[in-house]
Structures are given as structure tokens and as C-alpha cells.
Amino acid sequence: MPLQTGSVPDQLSRCYSALKQELGTSPYWSIRQLVCQIDRDRITVQGTLSSFYLKQIAQSLATKVVGIECMRSEINVEAEQPASPGNDN
């Protein structure tokens, strides 16, 4: 049976494309590096950002495009550690 216009997979596909575009045009380089996947009935956004501020921006963009009920966040926050003087590890 062919997919009907407006079916869930069709809507997710359109939302996925719109989300990729929105994240890809972010002024923040690290947000542009996030990965999106369609998982059953949701779009999952994955990646690592350096602050909770960036995570909130990314999630806000995603929910604006996709909606909270269709978006799953797997965004991790790992703050960059400054290099210690004299430590080349």
C-alpha cells in the first residue's frame, strides 16, 4: 500500500529535511555538526555540544521545526577543558 500524502512517514520526512536545513544554517558551528535520524515515529538529534546554552538553542530550533512530541534529544554536553600549563597529555 503506497504512503498517502500527510501520512506519518511523509510528515517525518518533510520535518527531517526542514530540521537539517535549520540546524545546518545555525550561526553556531557546533550546532551545524549535530546529526539527525528518523527513528520510527520520531526524529532524533544526536551529538555533543560544549554548553547547556548551545544545547538549549539546538533543542529550541528542533522543537520549533518538528514539535516536541516528534523530537528526541540525544545531545550531550561536554565542556571543553582548558589545557594545563606544562602538561602535554
N, CA, C and O atoms as a GROMACS GRO file, in nm:
protein
  356
    1MET      N    1   0.084  -0.118   0.000
    1MET     CA    2   0.000   0.000   0.000
    1MET      C    3   0.089   0.124   0.000
    1MET      O    4   0.171   0.140   0.091
    2PRO      N    5   0.076   0.212  -0.097
    2PRO     CA    6   0.159   0.332  -0.103
    2PRO      C    7   0.125   0.429   0.010
    2PRO      O    8   0.012   0.433   0.059
    3LEU      N    9   0.227   0.508   0.049
    3LEU     CA   10   0.203   0.608   0.153
    3LEU      C   11   0.111   0.717   0.101
    3LEU      O   12   0.123   0.762  -0.013
    4GLN      N   13   0.020   0.758   0.185
    4GLN     CA   14  -0.070   0.866   0.148
    4GLN      C   15  -0.004   0.999   0.185
    4GLN      O   16   0.075   1.006   0.279
    5THR      N   17  -0.038   1.103   0.110
    5THR     CA   18   0.012   1.235   0.144
    5THR      C   19  -0.038   1.271   0.283
    5THR      O   20  -0.156   1.256   0.313
    6GLY      N   21   0.052   1.317   0.365
    6GLY     CA   22   0.015   1.352   0.501
    6GLY      C   23   0.031   1.238   0.599
    6GLY      O   24   0.001   1.255   0.717
    7SER      N   25   0.077   1.122   0.554
    7SER     CA   26   0.098   1.010   0.646
    7SER      C   27   0.215   1.044   0.739
    7SER      O   28   0.294   1.134   0.710
    8VAL      N   29   0.225   0.972   0.849
    8VAL     CA   30   0.330   0.998   0.947
    8VAL      C   31   0.470   0.990   0.884
    8VAL      O   32   0.549   1.082   0.905
    9PRO      N   33   0.504   0.884   0.809
    9PRO     CA   34   0.638   0.880   0.748
    9PRO      C   35   0.664   0.998   0.654
    9PRO      O   36   0.775   1.052   0.651
   10ASP      N   37   0.563   1.039   0.579
   10ASP     CA   38   0.577   1.152   0.489
   10ASP      C   39   0.600   1.281   0.566
   10ASP      O   40   0.685   1.362   0.528
   11GLN      N   41   0.525   1.301   0.673
   11GLN     CA   42   0.540   1.421   0.756
   11GLN      C   43   0.678   1.422   0.822
   11GLN      O   44   0.743   1.526   0.828
   12LEU      N   45   0.722   1.307   0.873
   12LEU     CA   46   0.854   1.299   0.935
   12LEU      C   47   0.964   1.329   0.835
   12LEU      O   48   1.062   1.395   0.868
   13SER      N   49   0.948   1.282   0.714
   13SER     CA   50   1.047   1.308   0.611
   13SER      C   51   1.058   1.457   0.580
   13SER      O   52   1.168   1.510   0.565
   14ARG      N   53   0.944   1.524   0.572
   14ARG     CA   54   0.945   1.670   0.548
   14ARG      C   55   1.005   1.743   0.668
   14ARG      O   56   1.084   1.836   0.650
   15CYS      N   57   0.968   1.702   0.788
   15CYS     CA   58   1.022   1.765   0.909
   15CYS      C   59   1.172   1.741   0.920
   15CYS      O   60   1.246   1.831   0.960
   16TYR      N   61   1.217   1.621   0.886
   16TYR     CA   62   1.359   1.588   0.888
   16TYR      C   63   1.436   1.682   0.796
   16TYR      O   64   1.539   1.737   0.835
   17SER      N   65   1.387   1.700   0.675
   17SER     CA   66   1.454   1.789   0.580
   17SER      C   67   1.457   1.933   0.631
   17SER      O   68   1.559   2.001   0.619
   18ALA      N   69   1.346   1.979   0.687
   18ALA     CA   70   1.339   2.115   0.740
   18ALA      C   71   1.433   2.132   0.859
   18ALA      O   72   1.498   2.236   0.874
   19LEU      N   73   1.441   2.030   0.944
   19LEU     CA   74   1.528   2.037   1.060
   19LEU      C   75   1.675   2.038   1.019
   19LEU      O   76   1.753   2.116   1.073
   20LYS      N   77   1.712   1.953   0.925
   20LYS     CA   78   1.850   1.952   0.875
   20LYS      C   79   1.888   2.090   0.820
   20LYS      O   80   1.998   2.139   0.844
   21GLN      N   81   1.796   2.152   0.749
   21GLN     CA   82   1.820   2.286   0.692
   21GLN      C   83   1.838   2.387   0.805
   21GLN      O   84   1.930   2.468   0.801
   22GLU      N   85   1.749   2.383   0.904
   22GLU     CA   86   1.753   2.479   1.015
   22GLU      C   87   1.882   2.466   1.096
   22GLU      O   88   1.948   2.565   1.126
   23LEU      N   89   1.919   2.342   1.130
   23LEU     CA   90   2.042   2.322   1.206
   23LEU      C   91   2.164   2.356   1.122
   23LEU      O   92   2.262   2.410   1.173
   24GLY      N   93   2.158   2.325   0.993
   24GLY     CA   94   2.270   2.349   0.903
   24GLY      C   95   2.298   2.496   0.876
   24GLY      O   96   2.407   2.531   0.829
   25THR      N   97   2.203   2.582   0.904
   25THR     CA   98   2.223   2.725   0.882
   25THR      C   99   2.241   2.801   1.013
   25THR      O  100   2.241   2.924   1.015
   26SER      N  101   2.257   2.728   1.123
   26SER     CA  102   2.280   2.791   1.253
   26SER      C  103   2.410   2.871   1.249
   26SER      O  104   2.506   2.829   1.184
   27PRO      N  105   2.415   2.985   1.318
   27PRO     CA  106   2.541   3.059   1.324
   27PRO      C  107   2.645   2.989   1.413
   27PRO      O  108   2.762   3.028   1.415
   28TYR      N  109   2.603   2.887   1.486
   28TYR     CA  110   2.694   2.813   1.574
   28TYR      C  111   2.744   2.688   1.502
   28TYR      O  112   2.667   2.599   1.468
   29TRP      N  113   2.876   2.683   1.481
   29TRP     CA  114   2.936   2.571   1.408
   29TRP      C  115   2.903   2.437   1.472
   29TRP      O  116   2.871   2.341   1.402
   30SER      N  117   2.909   2.429   1.604
   30SER     CA  118   2.885   2.301   1.672
   30SER      C  119   2.741   2.252   1.653
   30SER      O  120   2.718   2.131   1.648
   31ILE      N  121   2.645   2.342   1.644
   31ILE     CA  122   2.506   2.302   1.618
   31ILE      C  123   2.494   2.248   1.475
   31ILE      O  124   2.416   2.156   1.450
   32ARG      N  125   2.568   2.306   1.383
   32ARG     CA  126   2.565   2.257   1.244
   32ARG      C  127   2.620   2.115   1.233
   32ARG      O  128   2.594   2.046   1.134
   33GLN      N  129   2.698   2.071   1.333
   33GLN     CA  130   2.757   1.937   1.330
   33GLN      C  131   2.667   1.829   1.390
   33GLN      O  132   2.702   1.711   1.384
   34LEU      N  133   2.553   1.866   1.446
   34LEU     CA  134   2.462   1.766   1.504
   34LEU      C  135   2.407   1.675   1.396
   34LEU      O  136   2.393   1.715   1.280
   35VAL      N  137   2.375   1.553   1.433
   35VAL     CA  138   2.325   1.451   1.341
   35VAL      C  139   2.177   1.427   1.370
   35VAL      O  140   2.136   1.421   1.486
   36CYS      N  141   2.098   1.413   1.265
   36CYS     CA  142   1.956   1.384   1.278
   36CYS      C  143   1.926   1.248   1.216
   36CYS      O  144   1.982   1.212   1.113
   37GLN      N  145   1.838   1.174   1.280
   37GLN     CA  146   1.794   1.044   1.229
   37GLN      C  147   1.645   1.030   1.248
   37GLN      O  148   1.588   1.081   1.345
   38ILE      N  149   1.581   0.959   1.155
   38ILE     CA  150   1.441   0.924   1.174
   38ILE      C  151   1.437   0.788   1.239
   38ILE      O  152   1.488   0.690   1.184
   39ASP      N  153   1.377   0.780   1.357
   39ASP     CA  154   1.363   0.655   1.432
   39ASP      C  155   1.214   0.630   1.455
   39ASP      O  156   1.153   0.692   1.541
   40ARG      N  157   1.158   0.540   1.379
   40ARG     CA  158   1.016   0.505   1.386
   40ARG      C  159   0.928   0.628   1.370
   40ARG      O  160   0.906   0.675   1.258
   41ASP      N  161   0.876   0.681   1.481
   41ASP     CA  162   0.783   0.793   1.473
   41ASP      C  163   0.841   0.922   1.528
   41ASP      O  164   0.767   1.014   1.561
   42ARG      N  165   0.975   0.929   1.538
   42ARG     CA  166   1.041   1.048   1.593
   42ARG      C  167   1.166   1.082   1.513
   42ARG      O  168   1.220   1.000   1.439
   43ILE      N  169   1.208   1.206   1.530
   43ILE     CA  170   1.337   1.247   1.477
   43ILE      C  171   1.430   1.264   1.595
   43ILE      O  172   1.400   1.339   1.688
   44THR      N  173   1.542   1.195   1.592
   44THR     CA  174   1.640   1.202   1.699
   44THR      C  175   1.754   1.294   1.656
   44THR      O  176   1.807   1.281   1.546
   45VAL      N  177   1.789   1.386   1.746
   45VAL     CA  178   1.902   1.476   1.724
   45VAL      C  179   2.014   1.430   1.817
   45VAL      O  180   1.994   1.419   1.938
   46GLN      N  181   2.131   1.403   1.759
   46GLN     CA  182   2.242   1.348   1.835
   46GLN      C  183   2.367   1.433   1.817
   46GLN      O  184   2.386   1.498   1.714
   47GLY      N  185   2.450   1.430   1.919
   47GLY     CA  186   2.579   1.498   1.910
   47GLY      C  187   2.623   1.548   2.046
   47GLY      O  188   2.558   1.523   2.147
   48THR      N  189   2.734   1.619   2.046
   48THR     CA  190   2.791   1.674   2.168
   48THR      C  191   2.815   1.822   2.149
   48THR      O  192   2.871   1.865   2.048
   49LEU      N  193   2.772   1.900   2.247
   49LEU     CA  194   2.793   2.044   2.245
   49LEU      C  195   2.872   2.083   2.369
   49LEU      O  196   2.881   2.006   2.465
   50SER      N  197   2.930   2.202   2.367
   50SER     CA  198   3.019   2.244   2.476
   50SER      C  199   2.949   2.316   2.590
   50SER      O  200   3.012   2.348   2.691
   51SER      N  201   2.818   2.343   2.576
   51SER     CA  202   2.748   2.412   2.686
   51SER      C  203   2.599   2.380   2.683
   51SER      O  204   2.543   2.340   2.580
   52PHE      N  205   2.537   2.397   2.799
   52PHE     CA  206   2.392   2.378   2.806
   52PHE      C  207   2.319   2.488   2.729
   52PHE      O  208   2.208   2.466   2.680
   53TYR      N  209   2.381   2.604   2.716
   53TYR     CA  210   2.325   2.713   2.636
   53TYR      C  211   2.308   2.668   2.491
   53TYR      O  212   2.201   2.687   2.432
   54LEU      N  213   2.412   2.609   2.432
   54LEU     CA  214   2.403   2.560   2.294
   54LEU      C  215   2.303   2.447   2.281
   54LEU      O  216   2.231   2.438   2.182
   55LYS      N  217   2.298   2.360   2.382
   55LYS     CA  218   2.201   2.251   2.380
   55LYS      C  219   2.059   2.308   2.377
   55LYS      O  220   1.974   2.259   2.302
   56GLN      N  221   2.034   2.409   2.458
   56GLN     CA  222   1.901   2.470   2.462
   56GLN      C  223   1.867   2.535   2.328
   56GLN      O  224   1.753   2.525   2.282
   57ILE      N  225   1.962   2.601   2.267
   57ILE     CA  226   1.938   2.662   2.135
   57ILE      C  227   1.904   2.554   2.034
   57ILE      O  228   1.807   2.567   1.959
   58ALA      N  229   1.982   2.446   2.031
   58ALA     CA  230   1.957   2.337   1.936
   58ALA      C  231   1.820   2.274   1.959
   58ALA      O  232   1.747   2.249   1.863
   59GLN      N  233   1.787   2.247   2.084
   59GLN     CA  234   1.657   2.186   2.114
   59GLN      C  235   1.542   2.281   2.080
   59GLN      O  236   1.436   2.236   2.034
   60SER      N  237   1.561   2.408   2.102
   60SER     CA  238   1.457   2.506   2.067
   60SER      C  239   1.435   2.510   1.916
   60SER      O  240   1.320   2.515   1.870
   61LEU      N  241   1.544   2.509   1.839
   61LEU     CA  242   1.531   2.504   1.693
   61LEU      C  243   1.456   2.379   1.650
   61LEU      O  244   1.367   2.384   1.565
   62ALA      N  245   1.494   2.266   1.709
   62ALA     CA  246   1.435   2.137   1.671
   62ALA      C  247   1.286   2.133   1.703
   62ALA      O  248   1.206   2.088   1.621
   63THR      N  249   1.248   2.178   1.822
   63THR     CA  250   1.107   2.172   1.858
   63THR      C  251   1.025   2.273   1.779
   63THR      O  252   0.906   2.250   1.755
   64LYS      N  253   1.086   2.383   1.739
   64LYS     CA  254   1.016   2.480   1.655
   64LYS      C  255   0.982   2.418   1.519
   64LYS      O  256   0.874   2.442   1.465
   65VAL      N  257   1.073   2.341   1.465
   65VAL     CA  258   1.054   2.281   1.332
   65VAL      C  259   0.971   2.153   1.339
   65VAL      O  260   0.880   2.134   1.259
   66VAL      N  261   1.003   2.066   1.435
   66VAL     CA  262   0.946   1.932   1.440
   66VAL      C  263   0.828   1.922   1.537
   66VAL      O  264   0.733   1.849   1.512
   67GLY      N  265   0.836   1.994   1.647
   67GLY     CA  266   0.736   1.980   1.752
   67GLY      C  267   0.791   1.891   1.862
   67GLY      O  268   0.866   1.797   1.835
   68ILE      N  269   0.755   1.920   1.983
   68ILE     CA  270   0.810   1.848   2.098
   68ILE      C  271   0.773   1.700   2.096
   68ILE      O  272   0.852   1.617   2.140
   69GLU      N  273   0.655   1.667   2.048
   69GLU     CA  274   0.610   1.527   2.052
   69GLU      C  275   0.680   1.440   1.948
   69GLU      O  276   0.675   1.317   1.958
   70CYS      N  277   0.744   1.499   1.849
   70CYS     CA  278   0.810   1.422   1.743
   70CYS      C  279   0.962   1.430   1.749
   70CYS      O  280   1.030   1.378   1.660
   71MET      N  281   1.017   1.494   1.853
   71MET     CA  282   1.160   1.513   1.860
   71MET      C  283   1.216   1.444   1.984
   71MET      O  284   1.158   1.450   2.092
   72ARG      N  285   1.330   1.379   1.966
   72ARG     CA  286   1.401   1.316   2.077
   72ARG      C  287   1.543   1.371   2.077
   72ARG      O  288   1.611   1.370   1.974
   73SER      N  289   1.587   1.418   2.190
   73SER     CA  290   1.721   1.475   2.202
   73SER      C  291   1.817   1.375   2.264
   73SER      O  292   1.793   1.322   2.372
   74GLU      N  293   1.926   1.351   2.194
   74GLU     CA  294   2.038   1.275   2.248
   74GLU      C  295   2.162   1.363   2.239
   74GLU      O  296   2.270   1.318   2.198
   75ILE      N  297   2.144   1.488   2.278
   75ILE     CA  298   2.254   1.585   2.276
   75ILE      C  299   2.322   1.583   2.411
   75ILE      O  300   2.258   1.602   2.515
   76ASN      N  301   2.452   1.558   2.410
   76ASN     CA  302   2.532   1.557   2.532
   76ASN      C  303   2.605   1.690   2.546
   76ASN      O  304   2.632   1.757   2.446
   77VAL      N  305   2.637   1.726   2.669
   77VAL     CA  306   2.715   1.846   2.695
   77VAL      C  307   2.847   1.805   2.760
   77VAL      O  308   2.849   1.739   2.864
   78GLU      N  309   2.955   1.844   2.696
   78GLU     CA  310   3.089   1.819   2.749
   78GLU      C  311   3.165   1.950   2.737
   78GLU      O  312   3.209   1.986   2.628
   79ALA      N  313   3.181   2.018   2.848
   79ALA     CA  314   3.254   2.144   2.847
   79ALA      C  315   3.399   2.119   2.810
   79ALA      O  316   3.460   2.023   2.856
   80GLU      N  317   3.452   2.207   2.728
   80GLU     CA  318   3.592   2.195   2.689
   80GLU      C  319   3.679   2.229   2.808
   80GLU      O  320   3.657   2.330   2.876
   81GLN      N  321   3.777   2.145   2.834
   81GLN     CA  322   3.868   2.167   2.945
   81GLN      C  323   3.989   2.246   2.896
   81GLN      O  324   4.049   2.211   2.795
   82PRO      N  325   4.025   2.353   2.968
   82PRO     CA  326   4.145   2.428   2.927
   82PRO      C  327   4.269   2.342   2.948
   82PRO      O  328   4.275   2.261   3.041
   83ALA      N  329   4.366   2.359   2.863
   83ALA     CA  330   4.491   2.284   2.874
   83ALA      C  331   4.568   2.330   2.996
   83ALA      O  332   4.574   2.450   3.025
   84SER      N  333   4.626   2.235   3.067
   84SER     CA  334   4.709   2.268   3.183
   84SER      C  335   4.847   2.308   3.136
   84SER      O  336   4.903   2.242   3.049
   85PRO      N  337   4.903   2.415   3.190
   85PRO     CA  338   5.039   2.454   3.151
   85PRO      C  339   5.140   2.344   3.184
   85PRO      O  340   5.136   2.288   3.294
   86GLY      N  341   5.225   2.314   3.093
   86GLY     CA  342   5.329   2.214   3.115
   86GLY      C  343   5.281   2.071   3.106
   86GLY      O  344   5.357   1.978   3.133
   87ASN      N  345   5.155   2.049   3.067
   87ASN     CA  346   5.101   1.914   3.055
   87ASN      C  347   5.065   1.888   2.910
   87ASN      O  348   4.968   1.945   2.858
   88ASP      N  349   5.141   1.805   2.844
   88ASP     CA  350   5.118   1.778   2.702
   88ASP      C  351   5.033   1.654   2.678
   88ASP      O  352   5.032   1.603   2.566
   89ASN      N  353   4.963   1.603   2.777
   89ASN     CA  354   4.883   1.482   2.761
   89ASN      C  355   4.767   1.511   2.678
   89ASN      O  356   4.686   1.422   2.652
   0.00000   0.00000   0.00000
